[in-house]
Amino acid sequence: MANAKMDTNSQLIERFKAFYQDVKHPQLDKLDDVYAEDVLFKDPVHEIRGSETLHAYLSEMCVNVHSGRFEFLDQIVSDNTAYIKWNMHFKHPKLGNKTITVRGMSQIQFNGRIYYHEDVYDMGQMLYEHVPLLGGMVRALKKRLAT
């Protein structure tokens, strides 16, 4: 019985990773295959409740990026929780033409489908370091703190 549950969990994790593989073209039609209707999604900028609100957020996000993809690096999966380490590579028109890479971690909790999803990442690495003037100050501050 435990092996069947782990197989089901592994399938959900693979659906989750496939869902986010392409940031520009997420598989929004498969949102209900991955997320529970009452999902709570959190990241350093947002706290979103409900699959309809999450769908709207992801729709808006994919319109605003030129390209993007996730590179999944490692994962730990238990009975109802997973931690997935990733790199997100993306280009955003307001942040220049270069590809930005951000390291992050997702914690998801699930019971058949995901009911809790929290992304943790460095907002400086994602945004602040790429804003004119502010970026130089953020990078200098990080360097100063590191020495």
N, C-alpha and C positions, 0 to 999 in steps of 0.2 A: 504494500500500500504506500509506503514512504517513497519508493522509487517512482511510482506513478505520479505522486504529487510533485516530486522534483522534476520529472519530465515535463509536466504541465507548466511549472514555474520557468523552466528553461525555454520552453516555447514562447511564453509571454515575454521573457527578456529578449529573445530574438525578434519578436514582433515589435517591441519597443525600439530596439536598435535599428531595425529596418524602417520604422516610421520616421526616425530622425536622420537617416542616412544623408538625405539631400535637403539642406536647409531652404533652398530656393523653391523646391517642389516637394514639400512634405506630403505624405499620403493621408491627407485630411479625411478622405472617404473611409479610412480605416481607424479613425479616432475611437469609435465605440468598441473596436476589437481590442484596444489597448487600455483605455481609460474607463473607469466607472463614471456614472452620470454625476455623482456628487464629489468628483475629484477636487483635491486641494493642490494647487500648483504654486510653488514659491521659487523666486530667484532673488538676487540682490536688489531688483528694481520693482518687482510685482508680487502681489499675492492674489491669485485668481481662484474663484470657487465655481465649480460646475463645468461640465464638458462643453456646453454651448459657449460660455465665456472663453474657455481655453481655445476652442475652435476659432473664435473671432480674433483672439490675440495671435495665434499662429498664422492665420490668414494675413493679418496686417504685417507681421514680421517678414513673411516670405516676399511680400510685395516690395518691402523696403531694402532688401539686400540684392546685390548683383549676382552673387553666387555664395555658396556655403555648403560645407559638409562636415560631418562628425567622423572622427577617427577614434574608435573605441579601443582603449589600451589594456584595461584589466577590469575584472569584476569579481565580486563576492556575492553569492546568492545563498540565502537561507530559506526557511519555510515560508516566510511572508515578507522578507525584506531583501533588497539588493543595493549594493554600492557599485557604481560603474564609473570608472575614471576615463576621461576623454580629452581629446583636443578638438576644438571647433576651429575650422579654417573658414574665413569668410571675407568678402569684399562688400563694403558699404559705400554708396556714393558720397556720403557726407564725411567719410574718413579717408578719402583718397583712393588711388587705384591699386594700392598694394594689398596683398592678402595678409590678413591679421590672424594670428593663431593665439587662442586662449585655452589654457589648461583648466579643466574643471572636473567636478564630481557630481553625480546625481545619486541621491538616495530615493529609492522608491519603495513603497509599501503596497502590498497587493493581497487580494483574496480572489483569485480568478482574473480580475482586472485591477489596474492601478488606481488606488484611491488617495494616495499621497505621493507627490513628486516634488522634491526640492533640489534645485541646482545651486551649487556653490562654486563661485569663480571670482577672480580678481577684476573688479570694475576698472581699475587703472589700466590693466593689461588689455581689457576689451575696448575701453572708450577714452578715458582721461589722457592716456599717454599719446593719443593720436589727434588731439585737439590743439591747433596752433596756440602758442604761448603757454597754455596750461600744460601741454604735454612735456615741454622742456622742464618746467618746474616740478612736475610729478616725477620724472626720471631722475632729476638731480636730487630730490628728496629721498627717493628710494636708494640711490647710490650712497648718499650721506648716512642713511640709517644702517646700511650694510657694512660700513667701515668703522 
